Amino acid sequence: MNAPEHARNLDGAAVQPGDLVGYDMIRRLIAFPTVSRDSNLALIDWVQRYLEGFGATTTLTFDDDRRKANLFATLAANDGNAKDAGIVLSGHTDVVPVDGQPWDSDPFAATLVGDRLHGRGVADMKSFTAIGLAFVPEFVRRGLARPLHFALSYDEEIGCIGVRRLIADVLARGVAPAGCIIGEPTGMQLVVANKGRKTWRCRVRGHEAHSSLTPQGVNAVQIACQLVTWITERGRVLREGHRQDPAYDVPFTTTHVGMINGGTALNIVPRDCAFELEIRHLPMDDPDALFAELRAYADSLVPAMQAVDPATYIQFDALSEMPGFDNAARTPIIDLAHECSGSDLEHKVSYGTEAALFHGASMPAVICGPGHIEQAHQPNEWVRLEQLARCEAFMRRLADHVCAG
Ligand SMILES: [Zn+2]
């Protein structure tokens, strides 16, 4: 984000930890080492007991071996309404690993360095969740005019796995929120759309031969490279085409090959080559149509391969799918988020979030949270105290909207 950073509070003084309602809560959540591969149950258990202490009703949904859980918690309105027209504050509990990264402090002990708080997850994305939790005493003291929900998920960082079960459970129980605020790091700017992403692995099976006899072989590496070249060329066409949305930093659909592996030795025509590709698409673009063109091109190569050896093939395996989303119309949650953020600006981002899954399940979503995506997943991940103060100002204005008094 390009907005200038002013580490100043409303009085013009630098933000101090003591100015922040959520500072201790952030440090507490960072101290749970919830790397995606590990259990998040200690954090979930702590938050569940904290929220139940304020009268929240809670539901857990687990992964298959019950090592990880999502938490959905509801603070009911004063009139008892716990289901309709509520607001969801959503955050993933998992963080990316720190293995091999040069950290200057313990990643799981949030450390103040000047006006920055360092720690794994301070930007992506425990601070938003922690600040929401820290405001619960105020929400409860003032009483709620509509339900307030917390949605804490597992396994976001490895493909938004966990939240799908949480959303299915919410729908099954007839809970119908008015909208959802996802606190991924946006510099507290309002994000109303993100790109979708589909990924595949392509496996080319050729036919081995001595490299002095190339016509008797089928070179899997070279056929894979033909496909990669096609993917690169289509990426160039998309880049130069007219289907663009300038609200994104990368305003067009992109294609990308991130891994390739093939061959055994230079004097062997390689039998196997595999690569992985992604299509990261504007919500208005159809990744399946593009993939169908790639598939057709691959099919056109197969007859010449099978003329040498009928056992050769080109196979595609779907790996993952994240839909994109775009608030085509102005939804009430966008109006609310504008008022809470105090800004009329809207942005769109190229990375995927859980927002699309909420949005696609009749829970219109926006993304707005403290910190910046540039610091996410990095060693010495940090967030400025000024960003935390902005998030707290957002939460205060949210309280003015959802509270009865
Ligand atoms: Zn995140």
Residues whose N, C-alpha, C, O or C-beta is under 5 A from the ligand:
A	BS01	ZN	D124 M125 E184
